[in-house]
Amino acid sequence: VDGKVKVSATATPEAGYQIGGDLPAGWVVNADGSATFAGSVDRPVCKPTQVTLVSPKIVPGVCKPGSSKPVDPIVQLPKVPGLSYGTPVIKVSDGKVTITVTATPEVGRVIKKSDLPAGWTVKRDGTATYTYTGELPSCVMPGLPRTGD
């Protein structure tokens, strides 16, 4: 509590030896020849380093010349010291794309919850999830030019 931790220990001498003399503070010799320590020691208070989320760059799909379907969406994950980004989950349905990315802080780091970029949600376990939903482009192939009726 308050940067301290309670500690207790027992020391038992090997056969033929005894504990005696001036013992350090907190140690007491017991009737059976052992000695016990009870006290508290300082516990370092470690404050994790906050890391700021950066959103992935997303290209939801583009139409290539001669194609009637857009190419698969592209997700470029940022490189942020102290964070690892998981593999994006991409779902395409009915002309829409939903992309989900999870970011996990490294040991000793926490995600900065203030000023979260749009689309991010921090979970209780300390990870964060980014969700993007967008429209896929409609690729219309040009028809042949009309010639007379």
N, C-alpha and C positions, 0 to 999 in steps of 0.2 A: 504494500500500500504506500502511496506517495513516494515512489522511487526506492522503496525498501522491500526486501524479501526475507521472510523468516527462514532460518536455517537451524537444523539440529543434526548432531552427529554423535556417534558413540565410538570410542576407541578401546579395544581390548588388547592387553599386552600378550605377547607370546609366552608360552610356558617358560618359567625361569626368569621372567622380567616383571617389573612393576612400574606403574606410573607414579611419579612423585616429583618433588621439587616445585619450583615456582611455575605454575601453569599460566598460559596467557589468559587474558580476561575472557569470561564466558565459559571456561572449562571448570568442571567440578569432578573430584574423584568420588566414585561410588563405593559402597561397602564391599562389593564383590571384586574390587580392584580395577574395574573399568573406569573410564572417564567419559563424561558427556559434555557436549557443548550445546548451548541454546542461545540464540541471539538473532540479530538481523544484520544484513549486509546491504550495501548500496546496490541497487539494480539500475543499470543504465536505462534511460528513457530514450528509446529510438523513435524518432519521427520519420516516417517514410517520406521519400522525395516524391513530390507531385509531378506527374507528366501530363502534358496537354495533348488531347486527341487531335489528330489531323484526319480529315475525311479523305477517302479514296477518290481518285479521279475516275469518272465513269463516262464511257461513250456507249449509249444504250443500243447502238446498232446503226449502221449506215447502209445505204443502197449502193451496190457496186453496179457499174454499167453492165447492162445485159442480164441482170438478175431480177427475179420477181420477188425474192425474199431478202430481208436485210441480213447482214453478217451478224454473228453472235455478238452480244455486248462485250465490251472490253472493260476490265477493272484493273486500274493501276494502284497498287497499295503503296502508301507512303512508308518511308523509313524514319521511324521516330525512336531515338535512344530511350530504352526503358520500357518499350512496348513491343509486343509481337502481334501481328495481324494474322488471323486464320485465313484459310482458303475461302474465297467468296462463294456463296451459294446463289446461283442464278436460276430463276424460274421465269419461263416465258409462257404466257397463256393469253389467248384472245387479243393479241396485239399489244399487250402490256408486258413489261419486264419488272421483276422485283429482285433486288440484289441485297443480300444480307452479309455483313462482315462482322466478325467478332474480334475485339482487341483485348489482349490480356497483359496486365502489367507484370514486369519482372519482380522477383523477390526484392523487398525493400522499397518498392514503388507503389504509388496509388494514382488512380486517374483523377485528375483535377475536375471536380464536379461543377465548379462555377464556370460560366462562359462556355458551356458545351456547344460545339458546332451543331447546326441543324441536322436532324436525322439520327442523332446519337442518344442512347439510353444507357445509363449505368445501372448494373444489376447489383443485388445484395452481395454476390460472391466477389465483387470487385472488378469483374469484366465489364465490357461495354459492347453494345450492339448497335451497328449502323444499318439503317434500312433505307433503300432508295426504291421508289416506284416511279416508273415513267412509261411513256408511250413509245412503241417501236415505230419507225417510219414506215409508211406505206409505199412499197416499191411498185411503181406502175411502169410496165414496159411500154415503150412507145409503139404504137401500131404502125402498120405500113401506111405510107401516104395514100390518100384517096386520089384516084384518077378518074375523071369523068363519071357520069352516071349512066 
